[in-house]
């Protein structure tokens, strides 16, 4: 195991020295950008001159990154004392300290929004990938740079990674791998966690108040599409989990409607916590897992066979111990993505579908496929009517397969009709055969992935056998 450099304390008074006597060191990084380092230190003769310097807002350097101490505990231990330190990457302290006084309302591209949020912070950024559609902001500003950055992450659906005082930002920072955590192979322990404590299925929101009438300029009510899942155990009536918010930033109906939909969360939070063995063959790791990767989690007794995203990694850099990773849920991520699509009313242009699809997470394949098909048809109602016109587009042989044949034959006939219908609509729109083929090459793999995802999600919902 590669030897890790010692932890260094760097104080505002100019002290820069390595620490000794540390233990229980943990480095944690999450897919939404958080980066922490924690450790404990026992006071002894060698570190006594540094021990009392470990105070809030002083810095720790670990793996060439600077972390700022905030909370710590100070406890007696026998004849000496121990401090338990928690430190967050310095970039959060920098962004929290900078308050942006300007305020902007209107449509913003992501780079323009980032420039406003990061002004005067000394933090640089690189946005990777094609530019994203503009998003409408209301009263964006008059907040800390950290709060504005969080708004940008939520509104554009992007992720970031930290390197020093530089942010790398992209729609997705991930790899799709065949790697797996499998029971009996490299899986040491696995824990499945579901939490419904934050469910909100009904939310009412008020925007900025009218000073003359003392009434909100705009207000909204939003009910989650999942609200029907929850009922009173005694009466059987639907039980709504309600919430309320008031936010002076919102002065338009579209803005406050989108915020209410974003705040609602109709499904339990679900994740897996996995500890695994780092398997090595000929000096190389068999599975090279990284934060953001999509990997397979397989455990027969728990009826788990699902591809999920590594949303956090907890490392123990000074111990001969494998990392612990947290895997995010397809179900939760799909809900977030659907909400985002509904809020912003986004559609995918067929001519740019390959670019748009590349920016979407595979877990949202169903929504991407629907959007692509909607862009092809131009009118979902006319497309449905057209597809159901069996006598116009089916041959006599096809109709017989549909009406009298096996399920397999009927499915074949329906697929033939759908293919014909889609192609005819595209030809009427002036698309060439090559362009039509390109559209099919985009949509068909997405639909196949949707079926695969749905099958794995169905397995999660099957209760375990006693």
Secondary structure, 3 states (H helix, E strand, C coil): CCCCCCCEEECCCCCEEECCCEEEEEEEEECCCCEEEEEEEECCCCCHHHHCCCCCCCEEEECCEEEEEEEEEEEEECCEEEEEEEEEEHHHHHHHHCEEEEEEEEEECHHHHHHHHHCCCCCEEEECCCCCCCEEEEEEEEEEHHHHHHHHHHHHCCEEEEECCEEEEECCCCCEEEEEEEECCCEEEEEEEEECCCCECEEEEECCEECCCCEECCEEEEECCCHHHCECCCCCCECCCEEEEECCCCCCHHHHHHHHHHHCECCCEEEEEEEECCCEECCEECCCCCCCCEEEEEECCCCEEEEEEEEEEEECCCCCCCCEEEEECHHHHHHHHHHHHHHHCCCCCHHHHHHHHHCCCHHHHHHHHHHHHHHHHCCHHHHHHHHCCHHHHCCHHHHHHHHHCCHHHHHHHHHHHHHHHHHHHHHHCCCCHHHHHHHHHHHHHHHHHHHHHHHHHHHHHCCCCC
